[in-house]
Amino acid sequence: MLKGMAMHKFVCVIAVVVMAVTVNAASVWAQAQRDTTPMLTTGKFGVPVNPDVVQADWAARGYSLNARPYAPGWTRDAHTHPWNLLITLVSGKMEFTITDRRFEVRPGDELFYPANAVISARNMYDGTSQMLSGRQ
């Protein structure tokens, strides 16, 4: 009887370990998918955008924070970066094309684009767009 109980406990422990490994593998796979797919989250941050709130959110995810103005008519042709990037606007409106997908970003939106993705960008606003960006 004791051998049977010990075997049952052993089988249960193995089952729990297999389940934990499966859940962890699924989580890693899901993160890898997120890290390779451009994604726009509209309204992620409240407007007016508070750069301190953005910085806290991004720092918790391992991203830096840089602020930069983009003049009316500014454009950047297709290029790549060797790191993941997050973008949000404090003011203005910008367009990003990432691997043939077009995204319009407005204040409070958050755009993620993965390392080595081909990207182009332009300021669509009549004035200066104020952009926050962070890399990981």
Protein Blocks (a to p, Z undefined) as FASTA:
>chain_A
ZZmmmmmmmmmmmmmmmmmmmmmmmmmmmmmmmmmcccddehkbacdddfklmmmmmmmn
opacddddddehiacdddddfbdcddddfbdcddddeehiacdddehiacdddehiacdd
ddfbfbdcddddddZZ
